[in-house]
Amino acid sequence: MSRRHTADDAETAANPIYDNPWAYDLACAFRDVRAEVDALLGWWPGPGAPGSVLELAAGPAEHAREFARRGVAATALDLSPAMCAYAAERAAADGVPLEVVRADMTDFALGRRFDLVVTMLDSTAHLMTLDAFVAHLDRVAGHLADGGRYVLEMSHPADRLTDEPSTGGAWSVERDGVRADVRWGAPGDRIDPITQVVREHVTITVTRQDRAEVIRGVVPYRFWTATELTAAVRLSGALEIAAQYGDFTGIGPADPGAWRLITVLRRAG
């Protein structure tokens, strides 16, 4: 099944938010990447540790780089040239081996299989249609080793379907004396009830001792429900759901403290 590219794809690929990977990386620095990689390794069935990992829609490739630090052969794939260049530069600066591939998460062929495949944050929100989601799952299945696992992290459905979202749209982080104030989504942003796409207005204000820089962009996001995820998995038929969690501690997705929808998949059959 081939993917139909849309104007939303182009808007995402060429966007000030993703064209400034250093600022984006700083904005996401609130994540505990080490603890999340611990969880990802814990969900891999073994025996031992996975020998290889592929991070899709990797952006700065924080997780792929952490796997590489732990001796796992890591590959990062992203559509943005700026993100790919940044991920390679950061890996080189850290002294860790990382293969970086520029490709679409629905249409890639690397010629080998991986023990573990991961898509972090909510990168499947860049898949605008059911066809695109199924094509993505098909490609993952074609790159997953026997006994391997695909871990897919999405936003929790409560963020869109209730009046009490599990996450906030504004936060601040500081690293190495540089501060980022982030606003992801504006009060006027509304989800289209037909397409389930929302164009979120994003502002990242980076403040250093001598200057401040404001980066603005509009990011199209497609909201996927849990039942739509299940439908995409069934339509693909190449993968099946092995487990689901509500965060990286392993609580269930229906737990009151759940703030993510994390799905662990394996090859069907």
C-alpha positions in Angstrom: 0.0 0.0 0.0 1.6 3.3 -1.0 1.3 6.5 0.8 -0.5 9.5 -0.6 1.6 12.6 0.2 -0.4 15.7 1.2 0.2 19.4 1.8 0.5 18.6 5.5 3.5 16.4 4.7 5.3 19.3 3.0 4.4 21.7 5.8 5.9 19.3 8.4 9.1 18.5 6.4 9.9 22.2 5.9 9.1 23.9 9.2 11.0 26.4 11.4 10.4 24.1 14.4 12.2 21.2 12.7 14.7 23.3 10.9 16.1 24.4 14.3 17.0 21.0 15.7 19.1 22.4 18.5 16.2 24.4 19.9 13.8 21.5 19.4 16.3 19.2 21.3 16.4 21.7 24.1 12.6 22.0 24.2 12.4 18.2 24.7 15.0 18.1 27.4 12.4 17.5 30.1 12.3 13.9 28.9 14.3 11.3 31.0 15.8 9.5 28.0 18.0 7.2 30.1 14.9 6.0 32.1 12.9 5.6 28.9 15.6 3.5 27.3 15.7 1.4 30.5 12.0 0.7 29.9 12.5 0.0 26.2 15.2 -2.6 27.0 12.9 -4.1 29.7 10.1 -4.6 27.2 12.4 -6.4 24.7 11.9 -10.2 25.3 15.6 -11.2 25.1 17.5 -13.2 25.8 20.1 -10.7 26.7 20.0 -7.2 25.2 19.0 -6.4 21.7 21.9 -6.2 19.2 20.4 -3.5 17.0 17.8 -0.8 17.2 16.1 1.5 14.7 14.6 4.8 15.8 12.0 6.1 13.3 11.1 9.8 12.9 14.1 10.2 15.2 14.6 13.9 15.1 17.6 14.6 17.3 17.8 10.8 17.9 18.2 11.2 21.7 17.1 7.6 22.2 19.2 6.1 19.4 22.2 7.9 20.8 21.5 6.5 24.3 21.2 3.0 22.9 24.6 3.6 21.1 26.2 4.6 24.4 25.1 1.2 25.8 26.7 -0.7 23.0 23.6 -1.4 20.9 24.1 -0.9 17.1 21.8 2.1 16.5 20.3 3.6 13.4 18.3 6.8 13.3 15.8 7.6 10.5 14.2 11.0 9.8 12.8 12.9 6.9 14.3 16.3 7.9 17.8 17.0 6.5 18.4 19.4 9.4 17.5 16.8 12.0 19.6 14.2 10.3 22.6 16.4 10.2 22.1 17.4 13.8 21.8 13.8 15.0 25.0 12.8 13.2 26.8 15.8 14.7 25.6 15.1 18.2 26.6 11.4 17.9 30.1 12.4 16.7 30.5 14.9 19.5 29.4 12.2 22.0 31.9 9.7 20.5 29.2 7.1 19.8 28.6 5.3 16.5 25.3 6.1 14.9 24.0 5.5 11.4 21.7 8.2 10.2 19.3 7.7 7.3 17.1 10.3 5.7 13.9 8.7 4.6 10.1 8.7 5.0 8.8 6.6 7.9 6.2 5.1 5.5 8.6 4.3 2.7 12.1 3.1 3.6 14.1 0.0 2.7 17.3 -0.5 4.7 18.0 -4.1 3.5 18.2 -5.6 7.0 16.2 -6.4 10.1 16.5 -5.0 13.7 15.9 -6.5 17.1 14.1 -3.4 18.3 12.3 -0.6 16.4 11.0 2.5 18.3 9.0 5.6 17.4 9.1 8.0 20.3 7.1 11.1 21.4 4.0 11.2 19.1 5.7 11.0 15.7 2.9 8.9 14.3 0.8 12.1 14.5 2.7 13.1 11.3 0.8 10.2 9.5 -2.2 12.0 8.2 -4.2 9.1 6.7 -5.0 5.5 7.6 -3.3 4.4 4.4 -0.1 6.1 5.7 -0.4 4.5 9.1 -0.8 1.0 7.5 2.1 1.6 5.1 4.2 2.6 8.1 3.4 -0.6 10.0 4.1 -2.7 6.9 7.5 -1.1 6.6 8.3 -1.7 10.3 7.3 -5.3 10.0 9.6 -5.7 7.0 12.5 -4.5 9.2 11.7 -6.4 12.4 13.8 -9.4 13.2 12.2 -12.7 14.4 11.3 -12.3 18.0 11.9 -8.5 17.8 9.6 -5.8 19.1 8.3 -2.5 17.9 7.6 0.1 20.6 5.3 2.9 19.5 4.8 5.9 21.8 1.8 8.1 21.2 0.0 10.8 23.1 -2.7 9.6 25.4 -6.2 9.8 24.0 -7.3 11.8 27.1 -5.4 14.8 25.7 -8.0 15.1 22.9 -11.1 13.3 24.1 -11.5 14.8 27.6 -11.6 18.1 29.3 -8.7 17.1 31.5 -5.7 16.5 29.3 -2.9 14.4 30.8 -0.2 16.8 29.5 0.2 20.6 29.3 1.0 22.7 26.3 3.5 25.1 28.0 6.7 24.3 29.8 10.2 25.6 30.5 13.5 23.8 30.5 17.1 24.9 31.1 20.3 23.2 30.0 23.9 24.4 30.2 22.8 27.9 31.1 20.3 28.2 28.2 16.6 28.4 28.8 13.7 27.4 26.5 10.2 28.5 27.1 7.9 26.4 25.0 4.3 26.9 24.0 3.0 23.9 21.9 -0.5 24.8 20.7 -2.4 28.0 21.0 -5.9 28.7 22.5 -7.4 29.1 19.0 -6.0 25.8 17.6 -8.9 23.5 16.9 -9.0 19.9 15.7 -10.8 19.3 12.4 -13.6 16.9 13.3 -13.5 15.3 9.9 -9.8 14.8 9.3 -8.8 14.8 13.0 -5.9 17.1 12.1 -5.0 20.2 14.2 -2.5 22.8 13.1 -0.7 23.6 16.3 1.0 27.0 16.6 4.3 26.4 18.3 6.6 29.0 19.9 10.0 28.2 21.3 11.8 31.1 23.1 15.5 30.4 23.6 17.2 32.7 26.1 20.9 33.0 26.6 22.9 35.4 28.7 23.4 37.9 25.9 20.3 37.4 23.7 16.9 35.8 23.1 15.6 34.1 20.0 12.0 33.3 19.2 11.2 30.4 16.8 7.6 30.1 15.6 6.0 27.5 13.4 2.7 25.7 12.6 2.9 22.0 13.0 0.0 19.8 11.6 -0.8 16.9 13.9 -3.2 14.0 13.2 -4.9 12.7 16.3 -5.2 8.9 16.4 -7.6 7.2 18.9 -6.7 3.8 20.5 -9.3 2.0 18.4 -7.9 3.6 15.2 -4.5 2.3 16.2 -5.9 -1.2 16.6 -7.7 -0.9 13.3 -4.5 0.1 11.5 -2.7 -2.9 13.1 -5.4 -5.2 11.9 -5.5 -3.7 8.4 -1.8 -4.2 8.0 -1.9 -7.8 9.4 1.9 -7.8 9.6 2.1 -7.0 13.3 0.1 -7.8 16.4 -0.2 -6.0 19.8 1.8 -7.7 22.6 1.3 -5.1 25.4 0.2 -1.6 26.1 1.2 0.8 28.8 0.3 4.3 30.1 3.8 5.5 30.7 7.4 4.2 30.9 6.9 2.8 34.4 4.6 0.1 33.0 1.2 1.2 34.4 -1.8 0.4 32.2 -3.2 2.9 29.7 -6.4 3.1 31.7 -4.6 3.9 35.0 -5.5 7.4 36.3 -1.9 8.3 36.2 -1.4 7.3 32.5 -0.2 10.2 30.3 1.1 8.3 27.2 -0.2 5.4 25.0 2.7 3.1 24.5 2.2 0.0 22.4 4.5 -2.9 22.1 4.1 -4.9 18.8 5.6 -8.0 17.4 5.4 -9.7 14.0 2.1 -11.5 13.5 2.3 -15.2 13.9 
